Amino acid sequence: MEWIFEGIGTNILVLIVTFLLGGFTGYKIGIHQKTNLKQSAGDNATQSQTGIINNYYGDKQK
């Protein structure tokens, strides 16, 4: 019965490290991007919205 629980501690540690690294990487990617939005609509009209994602340096992404 001991062999079932042998690698659980390592798996939990790897899972925690993966979550931390993934969260940090996602935060760094997300904080360096901004979105420019344009909205145009008149009275009693359906709104349309277009956006361009710019990276931290202001270059347009494809």
N, C-alpha and C positions, 0 to 999 in steps of 0.2 A: 504494500500500500504506500510505502514511502516514495517510490519512484514516480508516482503520479504527481506529487507536489514538488518534485526536485527542481524544475525549471521555472516555477511560477514567480519567484522573487525576481529573477532576471527578466522575465517577460514584463512584469509590472514596471520595473525600472526603465526598460527600453521604451515602453509605452509612454511613460511620463516625459522622458527626454524627447521623444518624437513630438508629443503635443507642444512642449515648450519651444522647440526649434521651429515647428510649423507655424505656431502662433507668432513668433518673433519675425519670421520671414514674411508672413502675410501682412503683418503690421507695417514692416518696412516698405513693402510694395504698395500698400494702400495709402500710406501717408505721403508718398511722393507722386501721387496722381491727383489731378483735379479735373472736374468735368465742367465744360462751358455749355450752358443750356440756352436755347432761344425758344420763346413761346410767342405764338401769334394767333390771335383770335379776335373777332369782333363781337358785337352784342348778339346774344342768343346763338352762338356758333359753337361748333365742335372744335376743341383745342387740338392743335398738333404741336409736338415737341420734338426737337432734334438736338443731339448733343455730340460733342467731340471730346474724347478723352486725351488730355495732354499729360505728358510725364513731368517730372520735377523741373526739367530744364526748359519747358515750354514748347518742346517739339511735338508735332502731331504724330500720334501713333497710327499705323496702318491697320 
